[in-house]
Amino acid sequence: MSAAIKTPRSALLATLLVLSIFPLFGSDYYSELLTKIMIMAIFAMSLDLLVGFTGLVSFGHAAFFGIAAYAVVLVSPQYDPASLLLVLPAAVLAAAVAAFVIGLFVLRTKGIYFIMVTLAFAQMIYFVFHDSPLGGGSDGVFINFKPELRIGETQLLDLGNAAHFYYLALLLLVATYVFLRILLRSPLGHALAGIKSNEHRMLSLGFPVFLYKLAGFVIAGALAGVAGFLSACQYGFVTPEILSWHQSGNVLLMVILGGIGTLNGAAIGAFAFVVLQEVFSALTKHWQFLMGTVIVLVVMLLPGGLSSLTQRLRRLLLGGGSNG
């Protein structure tokens, strides 16, 4: 958490400025790629709330991402665009409810058992959509009309418009980041940090540890639902693969790549993972080997992830200056 707080505000504002003006100068392809990165950044930050700040390594986080995506399909009318004010809350609520129900069971386990039980629940949900007509089976299902925000006869936002969708993703990314920073500084955030540090001590002090962990689990699931909603709207179709353990593994790799326990690191990890995936997949069909090599090197050479690189360079420069 401290690494996220120590990030210069000027750097954050500069990043926000670049993101705000990028569609004015960048091509449609790169704007779409950056939109995907922002969606994955929300997804990675939601998982980092569990892994980095609560000490809960979940390997089934994609379940909430996918449930929200399918909620978009199930709530949307077949022949008319759905209201954004209906679909977004419904998707987030569906993910939050699923996280609450699953959390009641999985949070009674710890360590490797927690990892395996979260994976098991995610795979159960995966096969519900994969083997039933509920979500189109293994082929998935299309969203015929993307949601819109309309007041009366005036259309304020059309998610079928690439520019509108880009700025909605940016808005939700900023909202997620600000919300998590406030949360981590709140009593709940301090309690989650205490649970990660020493759960037994928190219990001995009288803290309702299970309820705190359940609150963190539900919030993380809801935020993953925000990312799932955006993903469904970006591509216009949903398949069961977004619920699979591969997706959970990818987002966990983003958190590790950027730096566990830093909101900025989760966003940096999402950026690096998506960009490297694009580059490596263009070079070879065995791009996973190259990706794995990069991640191994980052873990070995930068234990704090890519987000620690700037701090290392700053210390190196300051040390070199003092010696000179």
N, C-alpha and C positions, 0 to 999 in steps of 0.2 A: 504494500500500500504506500509505503514511503516513497518508493521510486516514482509512483504515479503522481504523488503530490509535489515532488521536487522538480518535476518537469517545468521548465520556464513557461510562464503564461504566454510570453511573446511567441514561442514556438508553436503553441497550440492555436493561437490566433492566426499565425501565418499559415498554418496547415488548413484552418477553416477558410481563410481567404482564398487559397489556391483551389480548394474543393468548390468554393462558391462560384468562381469564375471559369473553372475548367471547361464546362460545356460551351462557353462562348468561343473558345479557341481550339479545343480538342476535337478529334474526329468522332463520328458516331460510334465506331468500334471501341475506341478507348474510353468513351463516356460510359458505354455499356459495361466494359470491363471494370471500370472504377465503381460503377453501381454494384456489381457483383462483390467487389472487395468490401464495400461499405456494409453490405448485407452480412458477409462472412465475419466482419469485424464485430457486428452486434452479436452474432452467434458465439464468437470466441469470447467476448467479454462476459456473456451470460454464463458460459462454462467456467470462466476464470473465477467468478464469484464463488463457485463450489470448490474448485481445485486449489486456487491460489489463496483464497481468503478464508475458507472454512475447513480446508483439508479433506474434502470429500472427492475422491477421484472417481467420477462417473464415466462409465463406458457405454451409456445408453442415452446420452443427451439428445441424440438425433430423433428420439421418439417424440419429443415435444415440438421440435422443428417440423417434423412431418405431420403430426396431428394438426397443427395450425394450418399447414399448407392444404391438407385435405378439408379442413373446416371451411376454407375459402371456397373450395369447389362445391361442397355440400350446401352452403348457405346461399351461394349465388344463383339467381334465376337462370334458366336455360336460354331464354331469348332476350333478356334485357340486362344491362349492366347493373350490378348491385351497388348499394350505397356504401361508400367508404366508412361512414359513421356506424354502419351495421356490421360490415364484414371484419374490419380490423378488431373491434372489441370482441366479436364472437371468436375469432381465431386465437386471440391472446387468452380469452377466458377458457377456451377448450384446452389449450396447453397448460394453463394454470391448474385447472381441475384435474387433468391427468397427472400432473406433478404432485398434487395434493394426495390423490389416491395411491399412487405408486410410492410416494414418500412415506406414507403410513406403514408400509411394509419394509422397504429397503433400508430405512434409517434405523431399523432395529438391528442391523448388522454392521460390521466394521471391517476395515482393511480389505483383504482380497475377497472376502465374502460380499462386501458391499459392491465391489467392482463387478463381480460375477452376477449378482442379483440384478443390478441395473442393466447389465447386458441381456440377461434372460427376459426381463420385462420388455425391453426394447425389441427383442426378436419376436416375442409374442405379438406385439402390436404390428410389427412388420408383416407377419404371416396373416394377421387379420385382414389387412388391406391387400396383400399379395394373392391370397387364396379365396377371396370372396368378391362378389360384384359390387360391394359397398363403395369402393374407390376405383372401379374399372379393372380390377384384377391386376395381373402382372404387366399389362400394357399401359396402365395408368389412365388418366382422364384429362380432358382438355377443359380450359376455362374459355367459354365462347366469347364472353364480353368481360373485359377487365373493369374493376370497380371505378366509380367516379364520385366526386363530391359535387352535389348540386343543391342550390337553394332556389326553390321555385323553378323558373325556366332558365336560370343562369347556371352554367356549368363552371365551377371554380377549379376543379381538378379532374383530369382524365388520365388514369394510369396507363391507358393505351398510348399516351403521348410520352415519348422517351424523356423529354426535358422535364415534364411534370413528375414523372416517376423518379428521375434522378434526384430532384430537390426534395421529394418526400422521403427518399432513402437517407439523404443527408440530414434532414430534419430529425428523423427517428434515430439516426446514429448519434447526433449531438444530444438529443434528449436522453438516450440510454446512458451515454457517458456521464452527463451531468447528474442524472438520477443515481447512478452507482457511486459517484464521488460523494454525494450527499449521504447516501445510505451507509457507506463505509466509515463516515465520520459520526454517524448517529449511534445511539446506545446499542441498537441491533448490530451494527457493523463492528463495534468494539466487542460485543458478546461473541460474534462469530470468530473474530480474531483470537479471543481468549479460548474458545473451543478448539481451534486449530492448534494453539500453543500447548494447552494442557486441559483436556476435557475433564479429567478426574478432579482437578482443582476447581473447575467451574461447578461441578456437581456438589463438591463439598461446601462451596460457598452459597449453595441454595439456588443456583440458576436452573431454570427449566430447560436443560440442554436440548432435549428432544424437540421441544416446541421451537426453539431458536433454529435448530437445524432444519426443521420442517419449513419454517418461514423462509429461510435462505433457499431451500430446494424449490419451493413454489415460485419465489421471485425469479430464480434462474430459469425455471421452466417457462414462465410467462414471457421473459425477455427472449428466450429461444423461439417462442411463438411469434414475436414481432419479426424476427428474421425469417421464420417459415412463411409468414404472410407475404413478406416482400419477395421471397424467392418464387412463390407460386404466381404472384402477379407479374414478375419480370419475365418468366418463361412462358406463361400461359398454359402450362400443363404440369401435372404432378404424377410421379410414379412411386411405387413402393421403395425404390432404391434410396430415396432420401431419408428413409427410416432405418436403413441397414447399419450394421456395426461399422461398415467402411466409413460412413459419414460421421459417426461418433469418433472414430479413430482420426479422421482428418481434422476435425475441429480441436481434438486434444493435441494433435501435432502443431496446430497453429499456436496454441497457448504455450507449448514447450518451446517452439521456435522463437516466439517473440519475447518470452520471459514470464514464468509463472508468478502470479501475485502482483502484476502491474497492469492496470487498464490500458495504458499506452502500449505495453508489450503485446497484449492480445490483439490490438488493432494492427500493430507492426507485423505480428506473426501472420495475420490474415492476409495482409498486403503481400508479404514475402511468399507465402504458400501459393496464393492464386497466380502471382506473376511467374514464379518458378514453374508451376504446373503448365502455364501457357507456353513458356519458352521450351521446357523439356519435352512436352508432348509434340511440339512442332519439330523437334530434332529426332526423336525416336519413339517407337511404340513401347519401349521399355523405360519410360520416363520415371517410373516408380523407383528404379535402381538409382538414378541420379538424385532424385528427391531424398531417398534414404541416406545417400552419401552426404548430402548437404546437412541434413538434420543431425547425423552422427558427428560431423565436424563442428557444428554449432554447439552441441552438447558438450563436446570435449574441450573446445577452445574458448567457448563463451558460456559458462555454466549459468549465467544470469540471462541468457537469451540475447537476441539482437538488440533489445532495448538497453542493455548494459554497455553496448559498444560506445555510445556517445560519452558515457561517464568514464569509461576506460581511456578514451582518447583525451578527454579533458584533464584527467589526472596525469596522463603521460606528458601532455603539453605543459601543464603547470610544473611538473617535476623537472622537465627539461629546462624551463625558464629559470627555475630557482638555482639549478646547477650552473647555469651560464652566468 
